[in-house]
Amino acid sequence: MPPWPWRTVDPGLVSRHWAGEDEWVVYSPQSTDVHLLNAAACDLLDLLSGRSVTSDELVSALAIRAGRAPDEELRQAVGATISSLDAAGLIAPDVP
């Protein structure tokens, strides 16, 4: 996983979840794109909302939310989610 911080590309992201569903719909007003995301991806976006966060900080925060210790499985899941969100244009590295 890259060590640099990540940020959301569009600070105005709007998400919607319906009871009984596993996915979230996320709309980006900036790009006008709509994305279907799982709860883990939405948690990660929530942690990035309005700030820049490193992948290690994301792993730690998600581990705390899940009530577990950060481990390699969680690091790999966060890395895969970061890659997917980056490819979808929802997040980007926050590098100078």
Beta strands, then each sheet from edge to edge (+ up, - down):
strand 1: 5-8
strand 2: 14-17
strand 3: 23-28
strand 4: 33-38
strand 5: 53-54
strand 6: 91-93
sheet 1: 5+ 1- 6+
sheet 2: 2+ 3- 4+
end
